[in-house]
Amino acid sequence: MIQSCTRIATDLHDDIGASLSQIAVLSEVARAEAARGGRRADEPLARIASASRELVDTMSEIVWAVDPRKERFRDLAQHMREYAGDVLIAQNIGFRFYASEAARDQKWEWTRAARSV
């Protein structure tokens, strides 16, 4: 358990640190461009927005994965449904998601193993 927590903390630190460093650099580029009266600040600002969204998504995935309340098949199925919806609807692709009602209250036996990988 301690090893898992340490690994998660290290991953969070690395991901957040790298993303925040990128955002800081891009912010300085946009600020310098805006100070010169340039019109090229839009590109770094768009990249800042993109990096921020990716960081939020990454954080949400990590928090979901380590949440001990998410141990039932219904939790995984709902998560998969939402993810598929976000990805496919953004591409204007219709989909149907089927999950076994009989299995919805079963715990996934691999939950703890998956969280420690």
Backbone bond lengths (Angstrom), bond angles and torsions (degrees), N, CA, C in turn:
res aa  C-N    CA-C-N  psi(-1)  N-CA   C-N-CA  omega(-1)  CA-C   N-CA-C  phi
1 M - - - 1.448 - - 1.527 110.21 -
2 I 1.324 117.43 -43.97 1.462 121.00 -179.63 1.529 110.03 -63.89
3 Q 1.346 116.70 -40.49 1.465 119.80 177.76 1.520 111.19 -62.24
4 S 1.322 116.85 -41.19 1.465 120.47 178.77 1.518 111.07 -63.11
5 C 1.318 116.48 -44.94 1.467 120.51 179.23 1.522 110.85 -63.24
6 T 1.314 117.18 -40.89 1.461 121.24 178.85 1.517 110.77 -64.18
7 R 1.337 116.84 -43.18 1.458 120.93 179.26 1.521 110.91 -64.40
8 I 1.321 117.18 -42.87 1.463 120.92 178.82 1.526 110.24 -63.20
9 A 1.325 116.51 -44.36 1.468 120.08 178.95 1.522 111.02 -61.71
10 T 1.318 117.37 -40.78 1.463 121.40 178.50 1.526 110.89 -64.83
11 D 1.334 116.24 -44.99 1.471 120.37 178.25 1.525 111.27 -61.54
12 L 1.322 116.39 -43.90 1.465 120.21 178.28 1.523 110.66 -60.99
13 H 1.316 115.52 -46.05 1.463 120.19 -179.76 1.526 110.89 -59.89
14 D 1.328 116.58 -46.11 1.467 120.95 -179.57 1.525 111.48 -63.70
15 D 1.328 116.30 -49.03 1.474 120.17 -178.51 1.515 111.69 -63.51
16 I 1.311 116.37 -47.82 1.467 120.06 -178.27 1.522 109.97 -66.73
17 G 1.317 117.11 -44.01 1.460 120.67 -179.65 1.512 112.80 -60.43
18 A 1.321 116.68 -45.68 1.466 120.50 179.96 1.522 111.16 -64.45
19 S 1.321 116.41 -44.28 1.470 119.74 -179.47 1.522 111.82 -66.38
20 L 1.312 116.91 -42.60 1.465 119.28 179.57 1.523 111.49 -67.59
21 S 1.321 117.54 -34.57 1.468 120.28 175.64 1.525 110.15 -63.76
22 Q 1.318 116.74 -44.08 1.467 120.74 178.10 1.530 110.20 -61.46
23 I 1.320 117.06 -44.66 1.461 121.10 179.44 1.525 110.64 -62.48
24 A 1.328 117.73 -40.70 1.467 121.25 179.73 1.528 111.15 -63.08
25 V 1.313 116.92 -45.76 1.466 120.99 179.95 1.527 110.40 -63.59
26 L 1.316 116.63 -47.21 1.460 120.16 179.52 1.526 111.95 -63.31
27 S 1.317 116.72 -34.63 1.468 120.34 177.14 1.521 110.91 -63.82
28 E 1.318 116.39 -41.52 1.462 120.17 177.96 1.528 111.62 -65.47
29 V 1.325 116.79 -39.63 1.459 120.79 177.32 1.532 109.68 -62.77
30 A 1.321 117.39 -45.88 1.465 121.02 179.87 1.523 111.01 -64.64
31 R 1.337 116.93 -40.72 1.462 120.97 179.63 1.520 110.67 -63.39
32 A 1.330 116.51 -44.95 1.468 120.60 -179.71 1.527 110.47 -63.98
33 E 1.308 116.35 -42.07 1.469 120.29 179.35 1.525 110.67 -64.74
34 A 1.319 116.90 -42.60 1.469 120.46 179.01 1.533 110.82 -65.73
35 A 1.329 117.80 -36.93 1.468 121.57 179.78 1.529 111.17 -65.69
36 R 1.336 116.03 -31.38 1.465 120.40 177.64 1.524 111.49 -80.76
37 G 1.315 116.18 -3.91 1.457 119.40 -178.22 1.503 112.77 79.13
38 G 1.318 115.10 13.80 1.459 119.66 -178.12 1.512 112.56 -76.30
39 R 1.296 113.93 160.70 1.460 120.56 179.56 1.519 111.94 -100.70
40 R 1.311 116.84 4.34 1.460 120.06 -175.10 1.522 112.49 -90.62
41 A 1.321 118.56 12.15 1.459 121.38 178.24 1.522 111.74 -73.35
42 D 1.327 117.15 -17.66 1.466 120.57 -178.19 1.530 112.17 -61.09
43 E 1.332 117.18 -41.23 1.474 119.91 -177.60 1.528 112.02 -63.38
44 P 1.342 119.54 -52.34 1.469 117.12 178.58 1.530 112.68 -64.08
45 L 1.324 117.84 -32.31 1.460 119.62 177.75 1.530 110.97 -66.84
46 A 1.315 117.44 -38.46 1.465 120.88 176.50 1.531 110.44 -65.19
47 R 1.325 116.38 -39.14 1.470 120.00 178.43 1.528 111.37 -68.23
48 I 1.333 117.10 -34.74 1.470 120.78 175.74 1.524 109.53 -63.35
49 A 1.325 116.49 -45.65 1.463 120.70 179.00 1.522 110.90 -60.47
50 S 1.324 116.50 -43.37 1.465 121.15 -179.96 1.529 111.15 -64.52
51 A 1.328 116.80 -46.34 1.471 120.67 179.48 1.523 110.75 -62.02
52 S 1.316 116.91 -38.57 1.460 121.17 179.14 1.526 111.07 -64.78
53 R 1.327 116.64 -44.51 1.465 120.18 178.60 1.528 110.91 -63.07
54 E 1.314 116.83 -42.64 1.467 120.27 179.03 1.526 110.84 -62.69
55 L 1.319 116.75 -40.02 1.467 120.66 179.00 1.524 110.71 -64.32
56 V 1.312 117.41 -42.74 1.462 121.25 177.60 1.528 109.89 -61.98
57 D 1.330 117.50 -44.19 1.467 120.89 178.47 1.521 111.55 -61.62
58 T 1.316 116.75 -44.20 1.467 121.36 179.29 1.526 110.57 -61.29
59 M 1.323 115.96 -45.34 1.461 120.11 179.33 1.528 110.77 -61.74
60 S 1.320 117.13 -41.96 1.466 120.84 179.71 1.525 110.93 -62.31
61 E 1.331 116.92 -41.87 1.464 120.75 179.27 1.529 111.34 -64.27
62 I 1.308 116.76 -42.09 1.468 120.50 179.98 1.519 110.11 -65.53
63 V 1.325 116.72 -45.86 1.465 120.42 -179.69 1.529 109.57 -61.83
64 W 1.332 117.90 -43.26 1.462 120.42 178.78 1.528 110.57 -61.40
65 A 1.320 116.71 -44.31 1.472 120.94 -175.64 1.521 112.93 -64.49
66 V 1.312 117.98 -31.09 1.467 119.96 -176.93 1.519 112.86 -98.55
67 D 1.312 117.84 0.03 1.462 121.41 179.97 1.528 109.58 -72.67
68 P 1.332 118.23 113.77 1.467 120.16 -177.35 1.530 113.03 -66.87
69 R 1.310 117.65 -14.89 1.472 120.21 177.80 1.519 112.09 -77.11
70 K 1.318 118.15 -12.35 1.465 122.86 -178.08 1.522 110.02 -96.35
71 E 1.317 116.21 63.71 1.457 119.10 -175.52 1.530 113.09 -118.17
72 R 1.285 117.53 4.23 1.463 121.43 179.66 1.532 110.05 -102.31
73 F 1.318 115.59 153.22 1.455 121.35 178.71 1.526 110.86 -56.52
74 R 1.335 117.40 -36.82 1.470 120.07 -179.05 1.522 111.12 -61.92
75 D 1.357 117.22 -33.18 1.462 120.72 178.11 1.527 110.93 -66.50
76 L 1.314 115.45 -44.91 1.466 120.05 178.62 1.526 110.43 -64.79
77 A 1.320 117.10 -44.09 1.460 120.72 -179.75 1.526 110.71 -61.73
78 Q 1.321 118.08 -42.90 1.460 121.07 178.57 1.526 110.98 -63.82
79 H 1.319 116.35 -41.49 1.456 121.09 179.20 1.534 110.62 -63.31
80 M 1.316 115.74 -43.98 1.466 120.29 178.74 1.529 110.78 -64.62
81 R 1.327 116.82 -40.67 1.467 121.44 178.94 1.530 110.27 -61.33
82 E 1.324 116.88 -45.93 1.466 120.75 -179.99 1.524 111.30 -64.19
83 Y 1.334 116.37 -43.23 1.462 120.31 179.96 1.522 110.53 -62.97
84 A 1.333 116.19 -47.50 1.463 120.28 179.59 1.525 109.96 -60.87
85 G 1.315 116.77 -42.12 1.454 120.33 178.50 1.508 112.21 -60.72
86 D 1.320 116.89 -46.30 1.467 120.51 179.64 1.523 111.46 -59.94
87 V 1.306 116.39 -45.92 1.467 120.89 -176.41 1.522 111.83 -72.51
88 L 1.313 116.67 -48.13 1.466 120.24 -173.31 1.530 112.58 -75.80
89 I 1.314 117.39 -41.28 1.458 119.48 179.85 1.523 110.60 -64.36
90 A 1.324 117.24 -35.72 1.462 120.87 177.30 1.533 111.08 -61.27
91 Q 1.323 116.51 -27.09 1.471 121.58 178.65 1.535 111.88 -98.14
92 N 1.334 115.77 9.63 1.461 122.17 -179.86 1.532 111.76 59.36
93 I 1.342 114.65 42.62 1.459 121.79 179.16 1.521 108.06 -113.98
94 G 1.319 116.72 123.91 1.458 120.56 176.60 1.522 110.30 -77.79
95 F 1.314 115.92 154.64 1.465 119.38 178.58 1.522 110.13 -155.48
96 R 1.307 115.04 159.56 1.464 123.03 171.26 1.508 106.88 -125.53
97 F 1.290 115.43 136.39 1.463 120.47 -178.68 1.523 107.95 -117.92
98 Y 1.315 116.25 120.60 1.452 121.13 179.09 1.522 109.48 -113.49
99 A 1.315 115.83 132.60 1.460 121.54 175.17 1.526 107.77 -134.49
100 S 1.280 115.90 141.94 1.459 121.45 -177.15 1.529 111.03 -63.43
101 E 1.316 116.33 122.23 1.467 120.79 175.95 1.524 110.30 -66.91
102 A 1.324 116.51 -33.18 1.464 120.62 -178.17 1.526 111.41 -64.87
103 A 1.321 116.57 -28.63 1.470 120.07 -175.68 1.525 113.17 -95.33
104 R 1.323 118.90 -5.44 1.461 121.06 -169.06 1.524 114.91 -58.88
105 D 1.335 118.84 -31.02 1.464 119.71 -179.12 1.528 113.32 -97.21
106 Q 1.318 116.37 2.90 1.468 119.27 178.04 1.524 109.60 -76.11
107 K 1.327 115.16 144.38 1.464 119.66 173.03 1.510 107.51 -81.13
108 W 1.321 115.90 145.73 1.455 117.73 174.53 1.508 106.54 -85.88
109 E 1.288 115.10 125.07 1.465 120.99 -176.31 1.518 112.09 -67.11
110 W 1.289 117.69 -24.81 1.462 121.30 -175.68 1.521 112.29 -90.86
111 T 1.321 119.21 5.51 1.461 121.85 -175.93 1.524 111.95 -55.35
112 R 1.292 116.00 -54.04 1.474 118.41 -176.51 1.523 111.44 -65.81
113 A 1.324 116.21 -37.93 1.476 119.47 178.00 1.511 110.46 -65.40
114 A 1.326 117.15 -42.65 1.464 120.61 -179.19 1.512 111.38 -64.28
115 R 1.303 117.48 -36.51 1.452 121.34 -179.29 1.518 112.13 -72.20
116 S 1.319 116.94 -20.31 1.455 119.09 -178.98 1.519 112.73 -95.36
117 V 1.341 116.97 -1.75 1.472 120.33 179.88 1.498 110.40 -80.67
